[in-house]
Amino acid sequence: MIEQQNPSTAPALDSLSFEDALRELEMIVQKLERGDVPLDDSIALYTRGEQLRAQCQKRLADAEARIEKLTVDASGAPSGVQPFRAD
């Protein structure tokens, strides 16, 4: 579990699991919403939060690209796979 950390000593983004990155991002949002963080710390937290958001978004996009949709023929038998489309 990720504890409250100073953004400058936080783990590297690539070393975090999606869940840990999301958990850290949620903690940053909570801190910023409280409004009791000094300005310089708020800027550092915001920057780290933006990096975490981008990392989470990238990991989701990568996972989505790996998901395949099973296709079936007219009789209902599996006939292959096709790339996932979020349409």
FIKOLZA-1660 file (N, C-alpha, C; in steps of 0.1 Angstrom, whole numbers, plus 5000, padded with zeros to 4 digits):
% residues 87
   i   px   py   pz ch aa at
   1 5008 4988 5000  A  M  N
   1 5000 5000 5000  A  M CA
   1 5009 5012 5000  A  M  C
   2 5005 5023 4993  A  I  N
   2 5012 5035 4992  A  I CA
   2 5008 5044 5004  A  I  C
   3 5017 5048 5012  A  E  N
   3 5014 5058 5023  A  E CA
   3 5016 5072 5018  A  E  C
   4 5011 5081 5026  A  Q  N
   4 5012 5095 5022  A  Q CA
   4 5027 5098 5021  A  Q  C
   5 5031 5104 5009  A  Q  N
   5 5045 5106 5006  A  Q CA
   5 5047 5120 5001  A  Q  C
   6 5059 5125 5002  A  N  N
   6 5063 5137 4995  A  N CA
   6 5065 5133 4981  A  N  C
   7 5059 5140 4971  A  P  N
   7 5060 5137 4957  A  P CA
   7 5075 5135 4953  A  P  C
   8 5084 5142 4959  A  S  N
   8 5098 5141 4954  A  S CA
   8 5104 5128 4959  A  S  C
   9 5099 5121 4969  A  T  N
   9 5104 5108 4973  A  T CA
   9 5095 5096 4970  A  T  C
  10 5084 5099 4962  A  A  N
  10 5075 5089 4958  A  A CA
  10 5081 5079 4948  A  A  C
  11 5076 5067 4948  A  P  N
  11 5082 5057 4939  A  P CA
  11 5081 5061 4924  A  P  C
  12 5089 5056 4916  A  A  N
  12 5089 5058 4902  A  A CA
  12 5076 5053 4896  A  A  C
  13 5070 5060 4886  A  L  N
  13 5057 5056 4881  A  L CA
  13 5058 5042 4875  A  L  C
  14 5068 5038 4868  A  D  N
  14 5069 5025 4862  A  D CA
  14 5069 5014 4872  A  D  C
  15 5073 5017 4884  A  S  N
  15 5074 5006 4894  A  S CA
  15 5061 5004 4901  A  S  C
  16 5051 5013 4899  A  L  N
  16 5038 5011 4906  A  L CA
  16 5028 5003 4897  A  L  C
  17 5021 4995 4904  A  S  N
  17 5010 4988 4898  A  S CA
  17 4999 4998 4895  A  S  C
  18 4990 4994 4886  A  F  N
  18 4978 5003 4883  A  F CA
  18 4971 5007 4896  A  F  C
  19 4968 4997 4904  A  E  N
  19 4961 4999 4916  A  E CA
  19 4968 5008 4926  A  E  C
  20 4981 5007 4927  A  D  N
  20 4989 5016 4936  A  D CA
  20 4989 5030 4931  A  D  C
  21 4991 5031 4917  A  A  N
  21 4991 5045 4911  A  A CA
  21 4977 5051 4913  A  A  C
  22 4966 5044 4912  A  L  N
  22 4953 5050 4913  A  L CA
  22 4951 5053 4928  A  L  C
  23 4955 5045 4937  A  R  N
  23 4954 5048 4951  A  R CA
  23 4961 5060 4955  A  R  C
  24 4974 5062 4950  A  E  N
  24 4982 5074 4953  A  E CA
  24 4975 5086 4947  A  E  C
  25 4970 5085 4935  A  L  N
  25 4962 5096 4929  A  L CA
  25 4950 5100 4937  A  L  C
  26 4943 5090 4942  A  E  N
  26 4931 5094 4950  A  E CA
  26 4935 5101 4963  A  E  C
  27 4946 5097 4969  A  M  N
  27 4951 5103 4981  A  M CA
  27 4955 5118 4978  A  M  C
  28 4961 5120 4967  A  I  N
  28 4965 5134 4963  A  I CA
  28 4953 5142 4961  A  I  C
  29 4943 5137 4954  A  V  N
  29 4931 5145 4952  A  V CA
  29 4924 5148 4966  A  V  C
  30 4924 5139 4975  A  Q  N
  30 4918 5142 4988  A  Q CA
  30 4926 5153 4995  A  Q  C
  31 4939 5152 4995  A  K  N
  31 4947 5163 5001  A  K CA
  31 4945 5176 4995  A  K  C
  32 4944 5177 4981  A  L  N
  32 4942 5190 4975  A  L CA
  32 4928 5195 4977  A  L  C
  33 4918 5186 4978  A  E  N
  33 4904 5190 4981  A  E CA
  33 4903 5196 4995  A  E  C
  34 4911 5191 5005  A  R  N
  34 4910 5196 5018  A  R CA
  34 4914 5211 5019  A  R  C
  35 4923 5215 5010  A  G  N
  35 4927 5229 5009  A  G CA
  35 4936 5234 5020  A  G  C
  36 4942 5225 5027  A  D  N
  36 4951 5229 5038  A  D CA
  36 4966 5226 5035  A  D  C
  37 4969 5224 5022  A  V  N
  37 4983 5222 5018  A  V CA
  37 4989 5235 5013  A  V  C
  38 5001 5238 5018  A  P  N
  38 5008 5250 5013  A  P CA
  38 5009 5250 4998  A  P  C
  39 5010 5262 4992  A  L  N
  39 5010 5264 4977  A  L CA
  39 5021 5256 4970  A  L  C
  40 5033 5256 4975  A  D  N
  40 5044 5249 4968  A  D CA
  40 5041 5234 4969  A  D  C
  41 5036 5229 4980  A  D  N
  41 5033 5215 4981  A  D CA
  41 5021 5211 4972  A  D  C
  42 5012 5220 4971  A  S  N
  42 5000 5218 4962  A  S CA
  42 5004 5217 4948  A  S  C
  43 5014 5225 4944  A  I  N
  43 5019 5224 4930  A  I CA
  43 5026 5211 4927  A  I  C
  44 5034 5207 4937  A  A  N
  44 5041 5194 4936  A  A CA
  44 5031 5183 4936  A  A  C
  45 5021 5183 4944  A  L  N
  45 5011 5173 4944  A  L CA
  45 5003 5172 4931  A  L  C
  46 5000 5184 4926  A  Y  N
  46 4993 5185 4913  A  Y CA
  46 5001 5178 4902  A  Y  C
  47 5014 5182 4902  A  T  N
  47 5023 5176 4892  A  T CA
  47 5024 5161 4893  A  T  C
  48 5025 5156 4905  A  R  N
  48 5026 5142 4907  A  R CA
  48 5012 5135 4903  A  R  C
  49 5002 5142 4906  A  G  N
  49 4988 5137 4903  A  G CA
  49 4986 5136 4888  A  G  C
  50 4991 5146 4881  A  E  N
  50 4990 5146 4866  A  E CA
  50 4998 5134 4860  A  E  C
  51 5010 5132 4866  A  Q  N
  51 5018 5121 4861  A  Q CA
  51 5011 5107 4864  A  Q  C
  52 5005 5106 4875  A  L  N
  52 4998 5094 4879  A  L CA
  52 4986 5092 4870  A  L  C
  53 4979 5102 4867  A  R  N
  53 4967 5101 4859  A  R CA
  53 4971 5096 4845  A  R  C
  54 4982 5102 4839  A  A  N
  54 4987 5098 4826  A  A CA
  54 4991 5084 4826  A  A  C
  55 4998 5080 4837  A  Q  N
  55 5003 5066 4838  A  Q CA
  55 4991 5056 4838  A  Q  C
  56 4981 5059 4846  A  C  N
  56 4969 5051 4847  A  C CA
  56 4962 5050 4834  A  C  C
  57 4960 5061 4827  A  Q  N
  57 4954 5062 4814  A  Q CA
  57 4961 5053 4804  A  Q  C
  58 4975 5054 4804  A  K  N
  58 4983 5046 4795  A  K CA
  58 4981 5031 4798  A  K  C
  59 4981 5028 4811  A  R  N
  59 4980 5013 4814  A  R CA
  59 4966 5008 4810  A  R  C
  60 4956 5016 4812  A  L  N
  60 4942 5012 4808  A  L CA
  60 4942 5010 4792  A  L  C
  61 4948 5020 4785  A  A  N
  61 4948 5019 4770  A  A CA
  61 4956 5006 4766  A  A  C
  62 4967 5003 4773  A  D  N
  62 4974 4991 4769  A  D CA
  62 4966 4979 4772  A  D  C
  63 4959 4978 4783  A  A  N
  63 4951 4967 4787  A  A CA
  63 4940 4965 4776  A  A  C
  64 4933 4976 4773  A  E  N
  64 4923 4976 4763  A  E CA
  64 4927 4971 4750  A  E  C
  65 4939 4974 4746  A  A  N
  65 4945 4970 4733  A  A CA
  65 4947 4955 4733  A  A  C
  66 4949 4949 4745  A  R  N
  66 4952 4934 4746  A  R CA
  66 4939 4926 4746  A  R  C
  67 4928 4932 4750  A  I  N
  67 4915 4925 4751  A  I CA
  67 4910 4922 4737  A  I  C
  68 4906 4910 4735  A  E  N
  68 4900 4906 4722  A  E CA
  68 4885 4902 4725  A  E  C
  69 4877 4904 4715  A  K  N
  69 4863 4900 4715  A  K CA
  69 4862 4887 4708  A  K  C
  70 4855 4877 4714  A  L  N
  70 4853 4865 4708  A  L CA
  70 4841 4866 4698  A  L  C
  71 4843 4861 4686  A  T  N
  71 4833 4862 4675  A  T CA
  71 4827 4848 4673  A  T  C
  72 4814 4848 4670  A  V  N
  72 4807 4836 4667  A  V CA
  72 4801 4836 4653  A  V  C
  73 4799 4824 4648  A  D  N
  73 4793 4823 4634  A  D CA
  73 4778 4822 4636  A  D  C
  74 4771 4820 4625  A  A  N
  74 4756 4820 4625  A  A CA
  74 4751 4809 4634  A  A  C
  75 4758 4798 4635  A  S  N
  75 4753 4787 4643  A  S CA
  75 4757 4789 4658  A  S  C
  76 4764 4799 4661  A  G  N
  76 4767 4802 4675  A  G CA
  76 4781 4797 4679  A  G  C
  77 4788 4790 4670  A  A  N
  77 4801 4784 4674  A  A CA
  77 4811 4795 4673  A  A  C
  78 4821 4794 4682  A  P  N
  78 4832 4804 4681  A  P CA
  78 4839 4803 4667  A  P  C
  79 4842 4815 4662  A  S  N
  79 4848 4815 4648  A  S CA
  79 4861 4823 4648  A  S  C
  80 4865 4829 4659  A  G  N
  80 4877 4837 4660  A  G CA
  80 4876 4848 4670  A  G  C
  81 4886 4857 4669  A  V  N
  81 4886 4869 4677  A  V CA
  81 4888 4881 4669  A  V  C
  82 4884 4892 4674  A  Q  N
  82 4887 4905 4668  A  Q CA
  82 4891 4915 4679  A  Q  C
  83 4898 4925 4676  A  P  N
  83 4903 4935 4686  A  P CA
  83 4891 4941 4693  A  P  C
  84 4893 4945 4705  A  F  N
  84 4883 4951 4713  A  F CA
  84 4881 4965 4708  A  F  C
  85 4868 4969 4707  A  R  N
  85 4865 4983 4703  A  R CA
  85 4855 4988 4713  A  R  C
  86 4857 5000 4719  A  A  N
  86 4849 5005 4730  A  A CA
  86 4837 5013 4724  A  A  C
  87 4833 5010 4712  A  D  N
  87 4822 5018 4706  A  D CA
  87 4809 5015 4713  A  D  C
% end
